[in-house]
């Protein structure tokens, strides 16, 4: 991922926007799924994205103290999006594949963004975010594999992972 053509401000705004959109996606997925364990995982991921957004917003404010955070309509940095389920017929495994692609892109994005910083604390935190995105990827990958099995077998036990 080549980010050299973007300003630091554009990158930070793109990161904030991406984290906000990811939070919305995972929150929506948590409301959509019936599997209690998946619901919990999506709620966890939504919370992670909120924390990332807070950190990046604070970083933006420290870099640009005289500016107000104004997110662009569309991110200047091309990052994969996730299509939300609009009805019950959409394959959840396809949505999870999109989420995996988005998490991989976020990993790459944070690694490259860290190269813009000399401050070791910021650099280390962005590396940590990249590692967290890899963890999110693996969590989603595991759920996707399970979901594919259920979809292929046309098997679903509503209470297998009943939520609280």
Secondary structure as the mmCIF struct_conf table of DSSP 4:
data_model
#
loop_
_struct_conf.conf_type_id
_struct_conf.id
_struct_conf.beg_label_comp_id
_struct_conf.beg_label_asym_id
_struct_conf.beg_label_seq_id
_struct_conf.end_label_comp_id
_struct_conf.end_label_asym_id
_struct_conf.end_label_seq_id
TURN_TY1_P TURN_TY1_P1 UNK A 4 UNK A 5
BEND BEND1 UNK A 6 UNK A 6
HELX_RH_AL_P HELX_RH_AL_P1 UNK A 8 UNK A 32
HELX_RH_AL_P HELX_RH_AL_P2 UNK A 36 UNK A 63
BEND BEND2 UNK A 64 UNK A 64
TURN_TY1_P TURN_TY1_P2 UNK A 65 UNK A 66
BEND BEND3 UNK A 67 UNK A 67
BEND BEND4 UNK A 73 UNK A 74
BEND BEND5 UNK A 76 UNK A 77
HELX_LH_PP_P HELX_LH_PP_P1 UNK A 83 UNK A 85
BEND BEND6 UNK A 87 UNK A 87
TURN_TY1_P TURN_TY1_P3 UNK A 88 UNK A 89
BEND BEND7 UNK A 90 UNK A 90
HELX_RH_AL_P HELX_RH_AL_P3 UNK A 92 UNK A 114
TURN_TY1_P TURN_TY1_P4 UNK A 115 UNK A 116
HELX_RH_AL_P HELX_RH_AL_P4 UNK A 120 UNK A 153
TURN_TY1_P TURN_TY1_P5 UNK A 154 UNK A 154
TURN_TY1_P TURN_TY1_P6 UNK A 158 UNK A 161
#
